[in-house]
Amino acid sequence: MKGIYLINDQIKLNNLTKEESFTLQEQVILDHIQEHGIKVVKLNSNQIYQHYTIPHAMLYDLKKNQIQLDCLVLYSPEVMEDFIYTYPARWLILKSYFKKIVTLEGKNDQLSIKSVI
């Protein structure tokens, strides 16, 4: 299974700071990726990190590569809420490049904030 994951570095989740929210998203997503054997695809050779933080950049790279992937992994629907609301047509195009959108919120309820920091 091949996929991409997005981490929203501008959002505050569960009364956490932006940095703590980023770490929470990253830990939960990477655990899921490892557990399910998802191969993370890097579409842009100039991309520094494995993940995307900007949906527009991800869409640009997907269009440029004309690739169909198995999944887009997100921590929760909330991390894409602003993009979906502001750019509904772009969201429809973006999600058409994936067989499924995987959201993970609530799948790791036993995760405590202390184990994230």
MOPAC internal coordinates of N, CA, C and O (Angstrom, degrees):
PM7 1SCF
backbone

  N    0.0000 0     0.00 0     0.00 0    0    0    0
  C    1.4530 1     0.00 0     0.00 0    1    0    0
  C    1.5262 1   108.33 1     0.00 0    2    1    0
  O    1.2310 1   120.48 1   -48.03 1    3    2    1
  N    1.3263 1   116.69 1   131.97 1    3    2    1
  C    1.4618 1   121.96 1   179.96 1    5    3    2
  C    1.5233 1   109.74 1  -114.50 1    6    5    3
  O    1.2310 1   121.01 1   -39.33 1    7    6    5
  N    1.3227 1   115.68 1   140.67 1    7    6    5
  C    1.4515 1   118.74 1  -178.12 1    9    7    6
  C    1.5155 1   113.72 1  -158.98 1   10    9    7
  O    1.2310 1   122.20 1    -2.40 1   11   10    9
  N    1.3112 1   113.38 1   177.60 1   11   10    9
  C    1.4583 1   123.90 1   178.34 1   13   11   10
  C    1.5227 1   106.58 1  -130.21 1   14   13   11
  O    1.2310 1   120.71 1   -28.99 1   15   14   13
  N    1.3303 1   116.26 1   151.01 1   15   14   13
  C    1.4547 1   118.10 1   173.18 1   17   15   14
  C    1.5194 1   110.55 1  -128.40 1   18   17   15
  O    1.2310 1   121.75 1   -30.55 1   19   18   17
  N    1.3260 1   114.25 1   149.45 1   19   18   17
  C    1.4613 1   122.18 1  -178.97 1   21   19   18
  C    1.5120 1   108.74 1  -121.77 1   22   21   19
  O    1.2310 1   121.19 1   -45.30 1   23   22   21
  N    1.3236 1   115.33 1   134.70 1   23   22   21
  C    1.4644 1   122.33 1   174.77 1   25   23   22
  C    1.5195 1   107.30 1  -118.73 1   26   25   23
  O    1.2310 1   120.69 1   -54.58 1   27   26   25
  N    1.3132 1   116.29 1   125.42 1   27   26   25
  C    1.4578 1   120.94 1   177.81 1   29   27   26
  C    1.5298 1   108.10 1   -84.76 1   30   29   27
  O    1.2310 1   121.09 1   -70.33 1   31   30   29
  N    1.3328 1   115.51 1   109.67 1   31   30   29
  C    1.4656 1   119.38 1  -177.87 1   33   31   30
  C    1.5260 1   113.22 1   -88.59 1   34   33   31
  O    1.2310 1   120.37 1  -175.29 1   35   34   33
  N    1.3261 1   116.90 1     4.71 1   35   34   33
  C    1.4677 1   121.24 1  -178.58 1   37   35   34
  C    1.5248 1   113.46 1  -109.85 1   38   37   35
  O    1.2310 1   120.22 1  -179.71 1   39   38   37
  N    1.3031 1   117.19 1     0.29 1   39   38   37
  C    1.4628 1   120.51 1  -173.43 1   41   39   38
  C    1.5279 1   110.36 1  -105.30 1   42   41   39
  O    1.2310 1   121.34 1   -30.23 1   43   42   41
  N    1.3324 1   115.05 1   149.77 1   43   42   41
  C    1.4632 1   121.59 1   173.68 1   45   43   42
  C    1.5256 1   106.99 1  -110.41 1   46   45   43
  O    1.2310 1   120.64 1   -61.76 1   47   46   45
  N    1.3173 1   116.37 1   118.24 1   47   46   45
  C    1.4576 1   122.72 1  -178.65 1   49   47   46
  C    1.5241 1   110.82 1  -106.39 1   50   49   47
  O    1.2310 1   120.39 1   -37.46 1   51   50   49
  N    1.3112 1   116.85 1   142.54 1   51   50   49
  C    1.4748 1   122.37 1   172.58 1   53   51   50
  C    1.5244 1   113.29 1    49.76 1   54   53   51
  O    1.2310 1   119.67 1  -138.57 1   55   54   53
  N    1.3158 1   118.23 1    41.43 1   55   54   53
  C    1.4660 1   123.78 1  -179.51 1   57   55   54
  C    1.5257 1   113.81 1    60.72 1   58   57   55
  O    1.2310 1   120.33 1  -153.47 1   59   58   57
  N    1.3200 1   116.98 1    26.53 1   59   58   57
  C    1.4587 1   122.01 1   177.39 1   61   59   58
  C    1.5249 1   109.72 1   -95.39 1   62   61   59
  O    1.2310 1   120.66 1   -16.07 1   63   62   61
  N    1.3085 1   116.35 1   163.93 1   63   62   61
  C    1.4642 1   119.98 1   172.95 1   65   63   62
  C    1.5291 1   108.09 1   -72.82 1   66   65   63
  O    1.2310 1   120.48 1    -9.85 1   67   66   65
  N    1.3251 1   116.68 1   170.15 1   67   66   65
  C    1.4635 1   120.27 1   177.21 1   69   67   66
  C    1.5261 1   110.83 1   -60.23 1   70   69   67
  O    1.2310 1   120.61 1   138.47 1   71   70   69
  N    1.3207 1   116.44 1   -41.53 1   71   70   69
  C    1.4581 1   120.72 1  -179.38 1   73   71   70
  C    1.5314 1   111.22 1   -65.18 1   74   73   71
  O    1.2310 1   120.30 1   136.00 1   75   74   73
  N    1.3208 1   117.04 1   -44.00 1   75   74   73
  C    1.4636 1   121.09 1   178.14 1   77   75   74
  C    1.5235 1   110.87 1   -65.87 1   78   77   75
  O    1.2310 1   120.50 1   142.16 1   79   78   77
  N    1.3295 1   116.64 1   -37.84 1   79   78   77
  C    1.4644 1   121.18 1   178.01 1   81   79   78
  C    1.5232 1   110.79 1   -64.43 1   82   81   79
  O    1.2310 1   120.86 1   138.63 1   83   82   81
  N    1.3262 1   115.97 1   -41.37 1   83   82   81
  C    1.4691 1   120.75 1   177.29 1   85   83   82
  C    1.5283 1   110.10 1   -60.17 1   86   85   83
  O    1.2310 1   120.68 1   132.38 1   87   86   85
  N    1.3307 1   116.30 1   -47.62 1   87   86   85
  C    1.4602 1   121.69 1  -178.77 1   89   87   86
  C    1.5207 1   111.12 1   -63.08 1   90   89   87
  O    1.2310 1   120.10 1   138.68 1   91   90   89
  N    1.3177 1   117.41 1   -41.32 1   91   90   89
  C    1.4636 1   121.89 1   177.58 1   93   91   90
  C    1.5255 1   110.14 1   -59.87 1   94   93   91
  O    1.2310 1   120.63 1   128.78 1   95   94   93
  N    1.3287 1   116.39 1   -51.22 1   95   94   93
  C    1.4625 1   120.60 1   179.62 1   97   95   94
  C    1.5276 1   111.12 1   -57.55 1   98   97   95
  O    1.2310 1   121.10 1   132.54 1   99   98   97
  N    1.3312 1   115.50 1   -47.46 1   99   98   97
  C    1.4592 1   120.58 1  -176.86 1  101   99   98
  C    1.5295 1   111.27 1   -61.81 1  102  101   99
  O    1.2310 1   120.27 1   133.99 1  103  102  101
  N    1.3271 1   117.09 1   -46.01 1  103  102  101
  C    1.4610 1   120.59 1  -177.35 1  105  103  102
  C    1.5244 1   111.44 1   -63.66 1  106  105  103
  O    1.2310 1   120.17 1   133.04 1  107  106  105
  N    1.3254 1   117.27 1   -46.96 1  107  106  105
  C    1.4597 1   121.20 1  -178.13 1  109  107  106
  C    1.5364 1   110.13 1   -65.03 1  110  109  107
  O    1.2310 1   120.53 1   136.61 1  111  110  109
  N    1.3245 1   116.59 1   -43.39 1  111  110  109
  C    1.4682 1   120.17 1  -179.35 1  113  111  110
  C    1.5264 1   110.99 1   -65.71 1  114  113  111
  O    1.2310 1   119.89 1   132.34 1  115  114  113
  N    1.3266 1   117.82 1   -47.66 1  115  114  113
  C    1.4638 1   120.00 1  -178.59 1  117  115  114
  C    1.5308 1   112.00 1   -63.97 1  118  117  115
  O    1.2310 1   119.99 1   143.74 1  119  118  117
  N    1.3264 1   117.63 1   -36.26 1  119  118  117
  C    1.4669 1   120.82 1   175.20 1  121  119  118
  C    1.5267 1   110.10 1   -61.10 1  122  121  119
  O    1.2310 1   120.63 1   136.19 1  123  122  121
  N    1.3312 1   116.41 1   -43.81 1  123  122  121
  C    1.4644 1   121.36 1  -179.60 1  125  123  122
  C    1.5392 1   110.62 1   -65.07 1  126  125  123
  O    1.2310 1   120.68 1   136.05 1  127  126  125
  N    1.3205 1   116.31 1   -43.95 1  127  126  125
  C    1.4632 1   121.55 1  -179.89 1  129  127  126
  C    1.5256 1   110.48 1   -60.07 1  130  129  127
  O    1.2310 1   120.68 1   134.90 1  131  130  129
  N    1.3166 1   116.30 1   -45.10 1  131  130  129
  C    1.4632 1   120.37 1   179.61 1  133  131  130
  C    1.5258 1   110.96 1   -66.77 1  134  133  131
  O    1.2310 1   120.70 1   135.13 1  135  134  133
  N    1.3123 1   116.27 1   -44.87 1  135  134  133
  C    1.4612 1   121.69 1  -177.68 1  137  135  134
  C    1.5256 1   112.33 1   -61.21 1  138  137  135
  O    1.2310 1   120.37 1   145.12 1  139  138  137
  N    1.3411 1   116.90 1   -34.88 1  139  138  137
  C    1.4639 1   121.52 1  -176.01 1  141  139  138
  C    1.5310 1   113.56 1  -103.36 1  142  141  139
  O    1.2310 1   120.39 1  -173.36 1  143  142  141
  N    1.3131 1   116.85 1     6.64 1  143  142  141
  C    1.4598 1   120.45 1   176.21 1  145  143  142
  C    1.5195 1   114.82 1    61.96 1  146  145  143
  O    1.2310 1   120.67 1  -143.62 1  147  146  145
  N    1.3193 1   116.33 1    36.38 1  147  146  145
  C    1.4580 1   121.02 1   179.36 1  149  147  146
  C    1.5274 1   108.87 1   -80.60 1  150  149  147
  O    1.2310 1   121.03 1   -50.63 1  151  150  149
  N    1.3218 1   115.63 1   129.37 1  151  150  149
  C    1.4631 1   120.65 1   175.95 1  153  151  150
  C    1.5276 1   107.48 1   -90.09 1  154  153  151
  O    1.2310 1   120.71 1   -61.78 1  155  154  153
  N    1.3308 1   116.24 1   118.22 1  155  154  153
  C    1.4636 1   120.85 1  -178.98 1  157  155  154
  C    1.5263 1   108.21 1   -78.29 1  158  157  155
  O    1.2310 1   121.33 1   -53.83 1  159  158  157
  N    1.3305 1   115.05 1   126.17 1  159  158  157
  C    1.4525 1   121.97 1  -178.48 1  161  159  158
  C    1.5207 1   109.33 1   -96.04 1  162  161  159
  O    1.2310 1   121.00 1   -47.36 1  163  162  161
  N    1.3123 1   115.69 1   132.64 1  163  162  161
  C    1.4567 1   122.03 1   176.65 1  165  163  162
  C    1.5309 1   106.95 1  -105.40 1  166  165  163
  O    1.2310 1   120.48 1   -71.22 1  167  166  165
  N    1.3278 1   116.68 1   108.78 1  167  166  165
  C    1.4618 1   121.67 1  -173.65 1  169  167  166
  C    1.5216 1   113.64 1   -81.98 1  170  169  167
  O    1.2310 1   120.83 1   154.84 1  171  170  169
  N    1.3153 1   116.03 1   -25.16 1  171  170  169
  C    1.4538 1   120.69 1  -174.88 1  173  171  170
  C    1.5271 1   108.58 1  -120.93 1  174  173  171
  O    1.2310 1   120.30 1   -60.63 1  175  174  173
  N    1.3214 1   117.03 1   119.37 1  175  174  173
  C    1.4655 1   120.25 1  -177.41 1  177  175  174
  C    1.5279 1   112.51 1   -65.21 1  178  177  175
  O    1.2310 1   120.14 1   160.84 1  179  178  177
  N    1.3304 1   117.34 1   -19.16 1  179  178  177
  C    1.4681 1   121.23 1   178.31 1  181  179  178
  C    1.5228 1   112.51 1   -87.07 1  182  181  179
  O    1.2310 1   120.30 1   174.80 1  183  182  181
  N    1.3008 1   117.02 1    -5.20 1  183  182  181
  C    1.4602 1   122.47 1  -179.09 1  185  183  182
  C    1.5277 1   108.97 1   -70.29 1  186  185  183
  O    1.2310 1   120.53 1   -52.57 1  187  186  185
  N    1.3111 1   116.60 1   127.43 1  187  186  185
  C    1.4642 1   121.71 1  -176.71 1  189  187  186
  C    1.5270 1   111.33 1   -76.29 1  190  189  187
  O    1.2310 1   120.34 1   133.88 1  191  190  189
  N    1.3317 1   116.96 1   -46.12 1  191  190  189
  C    1.4596 1   121.74 1  -174.69 1  193  191  190
  C    1.5154 1   111.14 1  -101.48 1  194  193  191
  O    1.2310 1   120.73 1   -16.53 1  195  194  193
  N    1.3115 1   116.21 1   163.47 1  195  194  193
  C    1.4706 1   122.33 1   176.50 1  197  195  194
  C    1.5267 1   111.49 1   -71.09 1  198  197  195
  O    1.2310 1   120.97 1   150.56 1  199  198  197
  N    1.3318 1   115.75 1   -29.44 1  199  198  197
  C    1.4638 1   120.43 1  -174.19 1  201  199  198
  C    1.5317 1   111.08 1   -98.98 1  202  201  199
  O    1.2310 1   121.78 1   -15.17 1  203  202  201
  N    1.3233 1   114.21 1   164.83 1  203  202  201
  C    1.4654 1   121.84 1   171.18 1  205  203  202
  C    1.5215 1   108.59 1  -103.60 1  206  205  203
  O    1.2310 1   120.92 1   -30.76 1  207  206  205
  N    1.3231 1   115.85 1   149.24 1  207  206  205
  C    1.4641 1   121.36 1   171.45 1  209  207  206
  C    1.5256 1   110.15 1  -120.07 1  210  209  207
  O    1.2310 1   120.21 1   168.05 1  211  210  209
  N    1.3217 1   117.20 1   -11.95 1  211  210  209
  C    1.4636 1   121.92 1  -177.20 1  213  211  210
  C    1.5273 1   109.06 1  -121.16 1  214  213  211
  O    1.2310 1   120.06 1   -68.74 1  215  214  213
  N    1.3375 1   117.49 1   111.26 1  215  214  213
  C    1.4644 1   119.95 1  -179.62 1  217  215  214
  C    1.5344 1   113.51 1   -58.29 1  218  217  215
  O    1.2310 1   120.00 1   144.74 1  219  218  217
  N    1.3309 1   117.61 1   -35.26 1  219  218  217
  C    1.4736 1   120.54 1   179.37 1  221  219  218
  C    1.5296 1   110.85 1   -62.25 1  222  221  219
  O    1.2310 1   120.19 1   139.58 1  223  222  221
  N    1.3186 1   117.24 1   -40.42 1  223  222  221
  C    1.4687 1   121.49 1   178.75 1  225  223  222
  C    1.5308 1   110.21 1   -65.91 1  226  225  223
  O    1.2310 1   120.73 1   139.12 1  227  226  225
  N    1.3299 1   116.21 1   -40.88 1  227  226  225
  C    1.4586 1   120.00 1   178.22 1  229  227  226
  C    1.5280 1   110.29 1   -62.63 1  230  229  227
  O    1.2310 1   120.46 1   135.07 1  231  230  229
  N    1.3162 1   116.72 1   -44.93 1  231  230  229
  C    1.4617 1   120.96 1   179.34 1  233  231  230
  C    1.5228 1   110.48 1   -62.15 1  234  233  231
  O    1.2310 1   120.13 1   136.53 1  235  234  233
  N    1.3083 1   117.35 1   -43.47 1  235  234  233
  C    1.4672 1   121.54 1   178.33 1  237  235  234
  C    1.5315 1   110.38 1   -58.24 1  238  237  235
  O    1.2310 1   120.29 1   132.44 1  239  238  237
  N    1.3359 1   117.05 1   -47.56 1  239  238  237
  C    1.4629 1   121.23 1  -179.33 1  241  239  238
  C    1.5318 1   111.91 1   -65.93 1  242  241  239
  O    1.2310 1   120.42 1   141.86 1  243  242  241
  N    1.3266 1   116.81 1   -38.14 1  243  242  241
  C    1.4650 1   120.09 1   177.76 1  245  243  242
  C    1.5304 1   110.73 1   -64.28 1  246  245  243
  O    1.2310 1   120.34 1   135.69 1  247  246  245
  N    1.3298 1   116.96 1   -44.31 1  247  246  245
  C    1.4724 1   120.83 1   178.18 1  249  247  246
  C    1.5251 1   110.76 1   -62.25 1  250  249  247
  O    1.2310 1   120.78 1   135.82 1  251  250  249
  N    1.3163 1   116.11 1   -44.18 1  251  250  249
  C    1.4622 1   121.87 1  -177.44 1  253  251  250
  C    1.5324 1   110.97 1   -62.67 1  254  253  251
  O    1.2310 1   120.18 1   138.90 1  255  254  253
  N    1.3310 1   117.26 1   -41.10 1  255  254  253
  C    1.4595 1   122.17 1  -177.33 1  257  255  254
  C    1.5272 1   113.44 1   -87.12 1  258  257  255
  O    1.2310 1   120.29 1   165.10 1  259  258  257
  N    1.3232 1   117.04 1   -14.90 1  259  258  257
  C    1.4684 1   121.69 1  -177.66 1  261  259  258
  C    1.5337 1   111.17 1    44.97 1  262  261  259
  O    1.2310 1   121.74 1  -120.57 1  263  262  261
  N    1.3218 1   114.28 1    59.43 1  263  262  261
  C    1.4620 1   120.98 1  -175.27 1  265  263  262
  C    1.5268 1   110.11 1  -119.23 1  266  265  263
  O    1.2310 1   120.74 1   -37.05 1  267  266  265
  N    1.3167 1   116.18 1   142.95 1  267  266  265
  C    1.4625 1   122.23 1   174.02 1  269  267  266
  C    1.5203 1   106.87 1  -105.94 1  270  269  267
  O    1.2310 1   120.14 1   -53.78 1  271  270  269
  N    1.3216 1   117.34 1   126.22 1  271  270  269
  C    1.4650 1   121.99 1  -178.44 1  273  271  270
  C    1.5214 1   110.40 1  -115.54 1  274  273  271
  O    1.2310 1   121.30 1   -17.62 1  275  274  273
  N    1.3296 1   115.12 1   162.38 1  275  274  273
  C    1.4577 1   120.01 1  -178.81 1  277  275  274
  C    1.5219 1   113.05 1   -73.63 1  278  277  275
  O    1.2310 1   120.32 1   139.46 1  279  278  277
  N    1.3520 1   116.99 1   -40.54 1  279  278  277
  C    1.4600 1   117.00 1  -174.63 1  281  279  278
  C    1.5244 1   113.68 1  -154.63 1  282  281  279
  O    1.2310 1   122.21 1   -28.61 1  283  282  281
  N    1.3121 1   113.38 1   151.39 1  283  282  281
  C    1.4555 1   123.80 1   167.85 1  285  283  282
  C    1.5198 1   104.93 1  -111.59 1  286  285  283
  O    1.2310 1   120.20 1   -56.75 1  287  286  285
  N    1.3260 1   117.21 1   123.25 1  287  286  285
  C    1.4629 1   121.36 1  -177.12 1  289  287  286
  C    1.5268 1   109.19 1  -104.93 1  290  289  287
  O    1.2310 1   121.40 1   -54.10 1  291  290  289
  N    1.3384 1   114.94 1   125.90 1  291  290  289
  C    1.4653 1   123.43 1   179.23 1  293  291  290
  C    1.5208 1   108.59 1  -127.08 1  294  293  291
  O    1.2310 1   120.77 1   -27.58 1  295  294  293
  N    1.3132 1   116.12 1   152.42 1  295  294  293
  C    1.4514 1   119.34 1   175.73 1  297  295  294
  C    1.5314 1   110.72 1   -65.85 1  298  297  295
  O    1.2310 1   120.77 1   133.50 1  299  298  297
  N    1.3232 1   116.12 1   -46.50 1  299  298  297
  C    1.4622 1   121.01 1  -179.58 1  301  299  298
  C    1.5244 1   109.59 1  -157.36 1  302  301  299
  O    1.2310 1   120.02 1   -16.13 1  303  302  301
  N    1.3272 1   117.56 1   163.87 1  303  302  301
  C    1.4630 1   119.73 1   175.64 1  305  303  302
  C    1.5321 1   111.68 1   -59.54 1  306  305  303
  O    1.2310 1   120.87 1   150.86 1  307  306  305
  N    1.3106 1   115.94 1   -29.14 1  307  306  305
  C    1.4633 1   122.20 1  -178.24 1  309  307  306
  C    1.5306 1   112.87 1   -58.13 1  310  309  307
  O    1.2310 1   119.99 1   147.82 1  311  310  309
  N    1.3370 1   117.62 1   -32.18 1  311  310  309
  C    1.4598 1   120.29 1  -176.79 1  313  311  310
  C    1.5313 1   112.28 1   -69.74 1  314  313  311
  O    1.2310 1   119.93 1   160.28 1  315  314  313
  N    1.3366 1   117.73 1   -19.72 1  315  314  313
  C    1.4670 1   121.54 1   178.81 1  317  315  314
  C    1.5263 1   112.23 1  -109.24 1  318  317  315
  O    1.2310 1   120.19 1   179.41 1  319  318  317
  N    1.3167 1   117.24 1    -0.59 1  319  318  317
  C    1.4584 1   122.76 1  -174.05 1  321  319  318
  C    1.5311 1   113.31 1   -53.32 1  322  321  319
  O    1.2310 1   120.01 1   131.79 1  323  322  321
  N    1.3126 1   117.60 1   -48.21 1  323  322  321
  C    1.4569 1   121.33 1  -178.20 1  325  323  322
  C    1.5320 1   111.09 1   -63.71 1  326  325  323
  O    1.2310 1   120.27 1   135.97 1  327  326  325
  N    1.3219 1   117.09 1   -44.03 1  327  326  325
  C    1.4589 1   121.72 1   178.70 1  329  327  326
  C    1.5341 1   110.60 1   -62.55 1  330  329  327
  O    1.2310 1   120.49 1   133.83 1  331  330  329
  N    1.3201 1   116.66 1   -46.17 1  331  330  329
  C    1.4668 1   121.39 1  -178.79 1  333  331  330
  C    1.5231 1   110.75 1   -61.92 1  334  333  331
  O    1.2310 1   120.50 1   136.71 1  335  334  333
  N    1.3214 1   116.65 1   -43.29 1  335  334  333
  C    1.4644 1   121.25 1  -179.23 1  337  335  334
  C    1.5271 1   111.55 1   -68.37 1  338  337  335
  O    1.2310 1   120.34 1   138.16 1  339  338  337
  N    1.3256 1   116.95 1   -41.84 1  339  338  337
  C    1.4639 1   121.96 1  -175.84 1  341  339  338
  C    1.5249 1   112.51 1   -78.69 1  342  341  339
  O    1.2310 1   120.52 1   144.77 1  343  342  341
  N    1.3254 1   116.61 1   -35.23 1  343  342  341
  C    1.4656 1   121.37 1  -175.62 1  345  343  342
  C    1.5373 1   111.08 1  -130.24 1  346  345  343
  O    1.2310 1   119.65 1  -114.49 1  347  346  345
  N    1.3263 1   118.28 1    65.51 1  347  346  345
  C    1.4723 1   119.43 1  -175.64 1  349  347  346
  C    1.5290 1   113.84 1   -60.69 1  350  349  347
  O    1.2310 1   119.61 1   142.85 1  351  350  349
  N    1.3173 1   118.35 1   -37.15 1  351  350  349
  C    1.4728 1   120.32 1   179.33 1  353  351  350
  C    1.5274 1   110.85 1   -67.29 1  354  353  351
  O    1.2310 1   120.62 1   138.47 1  355  354  353
  N    1.3166 1   116.41 1   -41.53 1  355  354  353
  C    1.4722 1   119.35 1   178.34 1  357  355  354
  C    1.5251 1   111.22 1   -65.80 1  358  357  355
  O    1.2310 1   120.38 1   144.93 1  359  358  357
  N    1.3251 1   116.88 1   -35.07 1  359  358  357
  C    1.4615 1   120.07 1   177.14 1  361  359  358
  C    1.5294 1   110.04 1   -63.16 1  362  361  359
  O    1.2310 1   120.17 1   136.96 1  363  362  361
  N    1.3200 1   117.28 1   -43.04 1  363  362  361
  C    1.4649 1   120.29 1   178.68 1  365  363  362
  C    1.5289 1   111.01 1   -61.67 1  366  365  363
  O    1.2310 1   120.43 1   138.46 1  367  366  365
  N    1.3145 1   116.78 1   -41.54 1  367  366  365
  C    1.4648 1   120.62 1   177.98 1  369  367  366
  C    1.5292 1   109.64 1   -65.94 1  370  369  367
  O    1.2310 1   120.26 1   133.03 1  371  370  369
  N    1.3259 1   117.10 1   -46.97 1  371  370  369
  C    1.4592 1   121.35 1  -178.44 1  373  371  370
  C    1.5260 1   111.25 1   -58.33 1  374  373  371
  O    1.2310 1   120.39 1   131.35 1  375  374  373
  N    1.3115 1   116.86 1   -48.65 1  375  374  373
  C    1.4641 1   118.47 1  -176.21 1  377  375  374
  C    1.5251 1   112.81 1   -71.89 1  378  377  375
  O    1.2310 1   120.05 1   164.36 1  379  378  377
  N    1.3277 1   117.51 1   -15.64 1  379  378  377
  C    1.4656 1   119.94 1   177.25 1  381  379  378
  C    1.5306 1   112.29 1   -70.02 1  382  381  379
  O    1.2310 1   119.78 1   165.09 1  383  382  381
  N    1.3220 1   118.03 1   -14.91 1  383  382  381
  C    1.4606 1   122.19 1   178.09 1  385  383  382
  C    1.5282 1   113.06 1   -82.58 1  386  385  383
  O    1.2310 1   120.40 1   176.12 1  387  386  385
  N    1.3299 1   116.84 1    -3.88 1  387  386  385
  C    1.4639 1   121.57 1  -176.84 1  389  387  386
  C    1.5169 1   110.96 1  -123.72 1  390  389  387
  O    1.2310 1   121.15 1   -36.26 1  391  390  389
  N    1.3343 1   115.41 1   143.74 1  391  390  389
  C    1.4608 1   119.83 1   175.19 1  393  391  390
  C    1.5246 1   110.74 1   -69.79 1  394  393  391
  O    1.2310 1   121.12 1   145.77 1  395  394  393
  N    1.3582 1   115.46 1   -34.23 1  395  394  393
  C    1.4676 1   118.67 1   177.49 1  397  395  394
  C    1.5213 1   110.34 1  -152.83 1  398  397  395
  O    1.2310 1   121.73 1   -25.67 1  399  398  397
  N    1.3345 1   114.30 1   154.33 1  399  398  397
  C    1.4594 1   122.98 1   174.62 1  401  399  398
  C    1.5289 1   105.89 1  -106.79 1  402  401  399
  O    1.2310 1   120.89 1   -57.79 1  403  402  401
  N    1.3291 1   115.91 1   122.21 1  403  402  401
  C    1.4622 1   121.04 1  -177.64 1  405  403  402
  C    1.5216 1   108.68 1  -105.16 1  406  405  403
  O    1.2310 1   120.66 1   -57.91 1  407  406  405
  N    1.3284 1   116.33 1   122.09 1  407  406  405
  C    1.4643 1   120.81 1   174.32 1  409  407  406
  C    1.5306 1   107.85 1  -113.65 1  410  409  407
  O    1.2310 1   120.83 1   -39.19 1  411  410  409
  N    1.3184 1   116.02 1   140.81 1  411  410  409
  C    1.4630 1   120.85 1  -168.86 1  413  411  410
  C    1.5141 1   115.54 1  -113.63 1  414  413  411
  O    1.2310 1   118.84 1   173.47 1  415  414  413
  N    1.3033 1   119.82 1    -6.53 1  415  414  413
  C    1.4538 1   121.76 1  -176.68 1  417  415  414
  C    1.5246 1   110.50 1   -52.22 1  418  417  415
  O    1.2310 1   121.51 1   -49.61 1  419  418  417
  N    1.3379 1   114.71 1   130.39 1  419  418  417
  C    1.4561 1   119.74 1   178.07 1  421  419  418
  C    1.5195 1   113.60 1    90.20 1  422  421  419
  O    1.2310 1   119.81 1   168.94 1  423  422  421
  N    1.3538 1   117.97 1   -11.06 1  423  422  421
  C    1.4596 1   120.38 1  -179.20 1  425  423  422
  C    1.5199 1   112.22 1   -79.29 1  426  425  423
  O    1.2310 1   120.67 1   168.96 1  427  426  425
  N    1.3313 1   116.33 1   -11.04 1  427  426  425
  C    1.4645 1   119.97 1   179.98 1  429  427  426
  C    1.5178 1   108.85 1  -131.25 1  430  429  427
  O    1.2310 1   121.03 1  -125.01 1  431  430  429
  N    1.3284 1   115.64 1    54.99 1  431  430  429
  C    1.4647 1   121.48 1  -173.94 1  433  431  430
  C    1.5283 1   113.06 1   -60.81 1  434  433  431
  O    1.2310 1   119.73 1   152.19 1  435  434  433
  N    1.3186 1   118.13 1   -27.81 1  435  434  433
  C    1.4507 1   119.74 1  -179.04 1  437  435  434
  C    1.5280 1   112.81 1   -76.60 1  438  437  435
  O    1.2310 1   120.09 1   172.82 1  439  438  437
  N    1.3369 1   117.42 1    -7.18 1  439  438  437
  C    1.4624 1   121.52 1  -179.86 1  441  439  438
  C    1.5372 1   109.26 1   -67.24 1  442  441  439
  O    1.2310 1   121.14 1   -56.72 1  443  442  441
  N    1.2930 1   115.42 1   123.28 1  443  442  441
  C    1.4649 1   118.44 1   178.04 1  445  443  442
  C    1.5111 1   109.55 1   -99.88 1  446  445  443
  O    1.2310 1   120.70 1   -23.77 1  447  446  445
  N    1.3058 1   116.27 1   156.23 1  447  446  445
  C    1.4520 1   121.72 1  -179.67 1  449  447  446
  C    1.5305 1   109.59 1   -60.53 1  450  449  447
  O    1.2310 1   119.60 1   144.08 1  451  450  449
  N    1.2962 1   118.36 1   -35.92 1  451  450  449
  C    1.4680 1   121.77 1  -179.11 1  453  451  450
  C    1.5178 1   111.16 1   -60.73 1  454  453  451
  O    1.2310 1   119.95 1   145.07 1  455  454  453
  N    1.3348 1   117.71 1   -34.93 1  455  454  453
  C    1.4560 1   119.49 1  -178.41 1  457  455  454
  C    1.5300 1   111.64 1   -77.51 1  458  457  455
  O    1.2310 1   120.45 1   167.16 1  459  458  457
  N    1.3112 1   116.74 1   -12.84 1  459  458  457
  C    1.4634 1   121.41 1  -179.25 1  461  459  458
  C    1.5149 1   111.17 1   -88.26 1  462  461  459
  O    1.2310 1   120.48 1   144.01 1  463  462  461
  N    1.3198 1   116.69 1   -35.99 1  463  462  461
  C    1.4665 1   120.97 1  -172.64 1  465  463  462
  C    1.5142 1   110.37 1   -81.07 1  466  465  463
  O    1.2310 1   120.10 1   180.00 1  467  466  465

